[in-house]
């Protein structure tokens, strides 16, 4: 299926194009005839793609007002009360039971919560705020601190996200860093960055393409976590 765009200049990709709500598939054009209150624009430059939205009068509106990111934290919500922290608690519990295979580290889950999480009964939380939590599991004390540069920027269909986590117990420390950006620019779209590209294959054409740029040390963090937990 191929999205049908109008505008720009004939026979030239670069320019400002508008989404028609129509898709081309197997020789036919299929359209969503439900009227929309906005128009999606795709601007193709030589080294990047930009998406913006306009109302009927041509004025721009922010993408997040149309397609909010489900589960993204509001300013008054806590990074330490998210699915990622629940997974970290459960990973520590599993390691203490001798299970080093069931370690879950999903940095994107620091932006997901549905009215808070259920803390496992093995966890005793002694202090907590948006960016830090101190807790005890199996008699061992831990502190987890989320860097204030941690953020998520929602694009039309994807996002940029960054997470920094410091987990400490006594003098031992494990550092997690994660950065992923679905909006590729001339700064990231370079051959030397190939090891950091997430590749996907278009389901209709079979063409492989770069979906996003990602840098993380998740595997190193898991190894450190096993050593940290006594």
N, C-alpha and C positions, 0 to 999 in steps of 0.2 A: 504494500500500500504506500502511495506517495502523496504527500500533502500538496494541494494545489494553491499556489500563490499568484497574486496579480500585482501589477505595478512595475517598478524598476524600468529597465530598458531591454527591449527584445534582443535575444541572443547574448546577453551579458548577465552573469550571475550577480556581480557586485551592484549594490544599490539598496533601496528601501522597498520591501515587498509586504503586501498585506495578505493575511490568511482569509480564505473565502468560506471557511467551514466545510470545504469539499475535499475529498480524497479520490485519487485515481487508482483503480485496481482492476486488473484483468481486462483492460480495454474499456472500462466504464468509469464514469465520474459519479461518485456517491456524495450527496450533500446533506448536511443537517439543516433542515429548513426552519428550525426554531430560531427566532430572532434573538440576537445578542445585544446587550447594551454597550458593548465595547468592541474595538477592532484590535487584533493582535498584529503587530508589525515586526518583521525580521529585517534587520539591516546587516548586509554582508559586506565586510571590508576585506582587504587583501589578506589580513592575518587574524581576523576575529569575527564573531557573530554577536549582535546585540539584539535583545528583544524588548519592546516597549508596547504600551497599551494606550489607546486614545478613546475618548468618548465620542458621541455623535457630533459634537461641535468641534472636534479636533483637539481638545485639551487632553493633556497626558494625565494618566492616573497610575498610582503605584501598583505593581503586580501583586503585592501581598494583600491588597484590598479586594482582589478578584479571586485569587487562589491562595488562601492562607496555608501555611505549612501545618498540617495536622499534628498536634503534639508538641510543637516548638514551645519552649519555655517563654512565659511572660516575665516581665522585669521583677515581679514580686514572688516568683517561684524559685525553687531551690535545686541546684545541680546535685546536691547530696540526697535528694529525695526522688531519684529517677531510676529507671530500669537498669542503667549502667551500674549504679551503686548496689542494687539488689544482686546483680550478677557477680559483682566483686565479692560481696559477702558470701554468696553461695560457693564461689570458687575457693575462697579461703577455707570454708567449712569442709569442702571436698578434699582439699590438700591435707588438712589435718586428719582426715579419715584414711589417708593413703592413696586417694584417687587424684593423680596428676594429669589425667586425660580429660576430665570434665572442667576445664578452665575456660570461661567465657569472657572475652574482652571485646566489646563492641562500642567503640568511642561514640558512634552516632547516637547510641542510646542515652547519652547524657542530655539529649534534647527531648526525651520522651518520658512523659508521665501522664497518668490518667487519675488525677485526684490523689497523688501520692502512691507510695509502695507499701507492701507488707514486709516488714523487717523480719527475717528468720528468727525463731525463738532462741537460737544459739548466740545471737548478737546482743550485746549490752552497749547501748549508745550513751556516752557520758556528756557529750556536748555536740552541738550541731548548728551551723548557719548555712547560708546559701553556697559558700565556697569551701567550707571545711567541716569535717566530722571526725570526732574521736570515738573509738569503739573498742570493745574487748570481745575476743572470740577464743574460747577454750583457755582462758586465763592469760592470753597474750594481748597486749595493748597495741593498737594501731592508730595512726592518724592519716587521713586522706585530705589533700588540699588540691582544689581545682584552680588552675591559673586564671587570672582575671582577663587574659587575652582569649579565653575560651568563648567561642561565638558561633552563630550560624546565620548565614545570609541566604534567604530563600529567593531563588530565581523562579522563572515561569514554571519549569518542569523539574528543576533540580536545585542544588544548593552548593554553597561553600561552607565548610565547617572546619573548626580548629579546636583541639582539645589538648590541654596540658594537665597531667595528673601527677602529683607526688604522693606516694604511699610510703610511710615510714613506720618502723617498729624498732624502738631502741635507737641504736646508731646505724642500723641498716636502712637503706633508702632505695626505692624503685621509681624510676621516672618513665612516664608514658607520654609520648608526643604523637599527635595525629593531625594531619592536614590534608584535606581533599577539596578540590575545586573543579566544578563541572564547566566553568566558563574559561576556556583556554584562550590565552593571549599570546602575542609574539614573544613575551618573556618566558613562557612555559613551553610553548610548542617548538622545541628545538631538539635536534637529534641527541644531544647529550642527556636529555631528560627522558629518553625512551624507557629506561628501567622503571620509571615512576608513572608511566601511562597505564590506565585501565582500558583494556581493549574489549570491544564488543563486535559482534557480527550482525549485520543487517539481515533480518529474517527473510526478506524477499529477494534481495540481490546477492546475498552471501558475501558481501564486501565487508571486510574488517575495518573498523575505524576507532579512533581514539575517543573514548567517552569522557575521561576526566584525568586530572593530574593528582596523584596521591603519594604522600610521604608519611611513613609511620614506623614505629619500632615495636609493634604489637608482639612479635615473636620473642624479642629480647625481654620485653616486660613480663611475659608469661614465665620465662625461665628465671628471671629475677624474683618473681612472686613465689615460685616454688622454694627458692633458697631463703626468702624472707620469712616464710611461715615456718614456725618451729613445731 
